[in-house]
């Protein structure tokens, strides 16, 4: 019997600075012991200081990328990141319907760490109506949750209710990230819609500028954990543990002039550097 990889396809934008997007996804998926394939939705010119330009990949090329991977390599899980337009969202939804992949993790990327808008206004409604019902898990941060629900979030007390609202009629599981709150103790909320169970995932705030790509990294870790066969709640805990250690390990590095990346390979031995 030939051995098999745990396969994860990431559908997202490319980050020339290497800290977020496809580049962060591939690093994370690989670090989690899975085989990473990719379909690029847009090419961005960006670095630690921000996004300078976004060039959408033509729809037919995006479709061919996804089809090439899924028709040959297949996928045990799919992570979805930046989808900048309604047309792209609809195309990705079409491909999910075609291939019927169960483990789909959607990171509804809308605003970059540096505050740049990464999605067109009309794409939000299409994500809600077409894409969320086809996904197993969504991983919004607080600004993204506010955009999707239309409700303001001011404290941890809001997160339980907002996570359930996000689950909504699509019955999608929700990992709602608390990093934009101001408290020293951060508690992410994971609502397992398949079991109707809410789990709190606490951590301590790490004071560092190196937070670029944290959302991409967390969602990719979640997809990798699902691809490895972990159940939903265990996968949420694995993803949380991975991003927490990646932030801690990368906190004191200096790269670029703005928000640096996390340390995706924090487990490496220094003797091998």
C-alpha positions in Angstrom: 0.0 0.0 0.0 1.3 3.4 -0.9 1.3 6.1 1.8 -1.1 9.0 1.4 -0.8 12.7 2.2 -3.4 14.6 4.1 -4.3 17.1 1.3 -5.3 20.7 1.8 -6.2 23.1 -1.0 -6.0 26.8 -0.2 -8.0 29.3 -2.4 -6.7 32.7 -1.6 -4.7 35.8 -2.6 -1.0 35.9 -2.9 1.0 38.1 -0.5 4.4 39.3 -2.0 5.6 39.9 1.5 5.2 36.3 2.5 3.4 36.9 5.8 -0.3 36.3 4.8 -2.4 34.8 2.0 -1.3 31.8 0.0 2.3 32.1 1.4 1.1 31.9 5.0 -1.3 29.1 4.1 1.3 26.9 2.5 3.7 27.4 5.4 1.0 26.5 8.0 -0.4 23.5 6.1 3.1 22.2 5.7 4.0 22.8 9.4 0.8 20.9 10.3 2.0 17.9 8.4 -0.2 18.2 5.4 0.3 18.5 1.6 -0.5 22.1 0.4 -2.0 22.9 -3.0 -3.1 26.3 -4.1 -5.4 28.3 -6.3 -4.6 32.0 -6.4 -7.5 34.4 -6.6 -5.5 37.7 -6.8 -1.9 38.8 -6.8 -1.2 41.6 -4.3 1.7 43.9 -4.0 2.2 44.2 -0.2 4.7 44.1 2.6 4.7 44.7 6.3 3.5 48.3 5.9 0.4 47.5 3.8 -1.2 46.7 0.5 0.0 48.8 -2.5 -2.0 47.0 -5.3 -4.4 44.1 -6.0 -4.5 42.4 -9.4 -7.4 39.9 -9.8 -6.6 36.6 -11.5 -9.0 36.1 -14.5 -12.0 33.9 -13.6 -11.2 31.2 -16.1 -7.6 30.9 -14.8 -8.9 30.6 -11.2 -11.4 28.0 -12.3 -8.7 26.0 -14.1 -6.5 26.1 -11.0 -9.2 24.7 -8.7 -10.3 22.1 -11.3 -6.7 21.0 -12.0 -6.0 20.3 -8.3 -9.4 18.7 -7.4 -9.7 16.6 -10.5 -6.2 15.0 -10.0 -4.8 15.5 -6.5 -8.1 15.9 -4.6 -8.4 17.5 -1.1 -9.3 16.3 2.4 -10.0 20.0 3.3 -10.2 23.3 1.6 -9.3 26.7 3.1 -10.8 29.8 1.5 -9.3 33.2 2.0 -9.5 36.5 0.1 -12.3 36.5 -2.5 -12.4 40.2 -3.6 -15.5 40.2 -5.8 -19.0 38.7 -6.1 -17.9 37.0 -9.4 -15.1 35.2 -7.6 -17.3 34.2 -4.7 -19.9 32.7 -7.1 -17.2 30.8 -9.1 -15.7 29.3 -5.9 -19.2 28.3 -4.7 -19.8 26.6 -8.1 -16.6 24.6 -7.7 -17.5 23.6 -4.1 -20.8 22.3 -5.4 -19.1 20.4 -8.2 -16.6 18.6 -6.1 -18.6 18.3 -2.8 -15.7 18.7 -0.4 -17.0 18.4 3.1 -14.2 20.1 5.1 -14.3 23.7 3.9 -12.9 26.4 6.2 -13.8 30.0 5.2 -11.8 32.9 6.5 -14.0 35.8 5.4 -11.0 38.2 4.6 -12.3 41.7 4.3 -9.7 44.1 5.8 -6.0 43.6 6.1 -4.0 43.9 9.4 -2.9 47.4 8.2 -6.5 48.4 7.6 -6.8 48.1 3.8 -10.1 47.0 2.4 -9.6 43.7 0.5 -13.2 43.0 -0.7 -15.8 44.7 -2.9 -19.0 45.7 -1.1 -21.3 43.5 -3.2 -19.2 40.4 -2.4 -20.3 40.3 1.2 -23.9 39.4 0.5 -22.9 36.7 -1.9 -20.6 35.2 0.7 -23.5 35.1 3.1 -26.0 33.7 0.6 -24.0 31.3 -1.5 -20.7 30.5 0.2 -21.4 30.1 3.9 -24.0 27.4 3.3 -21.3 25.4 1.5 -18.7 25.7 4.3 -18.2 23.7 7.5 -16.5 26.4 9.5 -16.0 30.2 9.2 -13.3 32.1 11.2 -14.2 35.8 11.3 -12.4 38.4 13.4 -14.5 41.1 15.1 -14.6 43.6 12.3 -15.5 40.9 9.8 -18.3 39.6 12.1 -19.6 43.1 12.4 -19.7 43.5 8.6 -21.5 40.1 8.2 -24.1 40.5 11.0 -24.5 44.3 11.0 -24.2 44.2 14.8 -21.5 46.1 16.8 -19.2 44.1 19.2 -17.8 45.9 22.2 -16.9 43.2 24.7 -16.4 39.5 25.3 -20.0 39.3 26.5 -21.2 39.9 22.9 -19.3 37.0 21.4 -21.5 34.1 22.4 -24.6 35.6 20.8 -22.8 36.9 17.7 -21.2 33.5 17.1 -24.7 31.9 17.1 -26.1 34.7 14.8 -23.2 34.0 12.4 -24.1 30.4 12.3 -27.6 31.3 11.3 -29.7 29.4 8.8 -26.6 28.1 7.1 -25.9 26.1 10.3 -22.1 26.7 9.8 -19.7 26.3 12.7 -18.0 29.6 13.8 -14.6 30.3 15.3 -15.0 34.0 16.4 -11.7 35.6 17.1 -11.3 38.1 20.0 -8.0 39.7 19.0 -9.5 43.1 18.3 -10.8 43.5 21.9 -8.6 45.4 24.3 -8.4 43.0 27.3 -5.1 41.3 28.2 -6.9 38.0 28.4 -8.4 37.0 25.0 -11.1 34.4 24.7 -12.1 33.2 21.2 -15.5 31.5 21.0 -16.0 28.3 18.9 -19.6 27.4 18.2 -19.8 23.8 17.0 -23.1 24.0 15.0 -23.1 20.2 14.4 -23.4 19.5 18.1 -24.8 22.8 19.3 -21.9 23.3 21.7 -20.0 26.5 22.5 -16.4 26.2 23.6 -14.2 29.0 25.0 -10.6 29.1 23.8 -8.6 31.4 26.1 -5.1 32.9 25.7 -3.0 35.8 26.9 -2.4 38.8 24.7 1.1 38.8 23.2 2.4 42.4 22.8 4.0 42.4 19.4 3.7 44.1 16.0 4.2 40.7 14.3 0.5 39.9 13.7 0.4 40.0 9.9 -1.4 36.9 8.5 -2.7 35.6 11.8 -6.2 35.0 10.4 -4.8 33.2 7.3 -2.6 31.1 9.6 -5.4 30.2 12.0 -7.9 29.2 9.3 -5.2 27.1 7.5 -4.3 25.3 10.7 -8.0 24.6 11.2 -8.3 23.1 7.7 -5.1 21.0 8.2 -6.4 19.6 11.5 -9.7 18.6 9.8 -7.8 17.1 6.9 -5.9 15.0 9.5 -9.2 13.6 10.7 -9.7 15.6 13.9 -13.3 16.3 14.9 -14.5 19.9 14.8 -13.9 21.0 18.4 -10.5 19.3 18.5 -9.5 20.9 15.3 -10.5 24.3 16.7 -8.3 23.7 19.7 -5.4 22.5 17.5 -5.6 25.6 15.4 -5.8 27.9 18.4 -2.7 26.2 20.0 -0.8 26.5 16.7 -1.4 30.2 16.1 -0.8 31.0 19.8 2.7 29.4 19.7 3.5 30.9 16.3 2.7 34.4 17.6 4.7 33.8 20.8 7.7 32.4 18.9 7.7 35.2 16.3 7.0 38.1 18.7 10.6 39.4 19.1 11.7 39.1 15.4 12.3 42.2 13.3 11.3 42.1 9.7 10.1 45.1 7.7 8.9 48.4 9.0 5.4 47.5 9.9 3.4 44.4 11.0 5.7 41.4 10.7 4.6 37.7 10.3 4.2 35.0 12.9 6.8 32.2 13.2 5.1 29.4 11.2 7.9 26.9 11.9 8.2 27.6 15.6 8.8 23.9 16.5 12.1 23.7 14.5 15.3 22.9 16.3 17.8 25.7 16.5 20.6 23.2 15.8 19.2 22.8 12.3 19.2 26.6 11.5 
